[in-house]
């Protein structure tokens, strides 16, 4: 009988080729980006950081802001946003919670006698800077609005001096204009805390009255605080956040406008 033909063997698969990176462009860091990278890397490596957040009903602020914003813009040439109200509330609350305004030195916490608020300013692709508003606790909402606007304008026009960037005791980063819901900011050493302000949106809230509860549409946003756990614990941070929230929601803001 004739021999049976052997079945053809499958063709050998080609050996896999090493994966090569697609050609691209190396974008070198500029001086600001290098400094930002250095400081935030230091923050991430050296600070035992924790984060807490509260939800704030801005209806109390909005009543005053909406009534004053047009006249404020006509007089000062700048918008009256939520940020100076938040900065004012933070500066007031620091008086009751001074540890958030300190810095770690060796085995202790040095408390600052001044409230110098660092305001983070985004420079687009060029990086981030944090100019300082000095003695913020001595300023009203309009004074803070003008001071913040001046520092932001100087930052974006490249006119900040070394003095503008030094001496901050507590920082605020305002991400609300980008529509963020919740942000975890990194602490700016040697400070021990930083607050993020996120977008304010209209949301249904429960309003308690003598006649019972009702649903209303209010402007609501989140305030988050990252803090150095060496400086204080969660209960202290939560109490500070609660104080800021209470100031924003209940304070008579008309007194700041004369």
Secondary structure, 3 states (H helix, E strand, C coil): CCCCCCCCCCCCCCCCCCCCCCCCCCCCCCHHHHHHHHHHHHHHHHCCEEEEEEEEECHHHHHHHHHHHHHHHHHHCCCCCCHHHHHHHHHHHHCCCHHHHEEEECCEEEECCCCCEEEEEECHHHCEEEEEECCHHHCCHHHHHHHHHHHHHHHHCCCCCHHHHCCCCEEEEECHHHCCCCCCCCCCCCECEEEEECCCEEEEEEEEECCEEEEEEEEEEEEEEEEECCCCCHHHHHHHHHHHHHHHHHCCHHHHHC
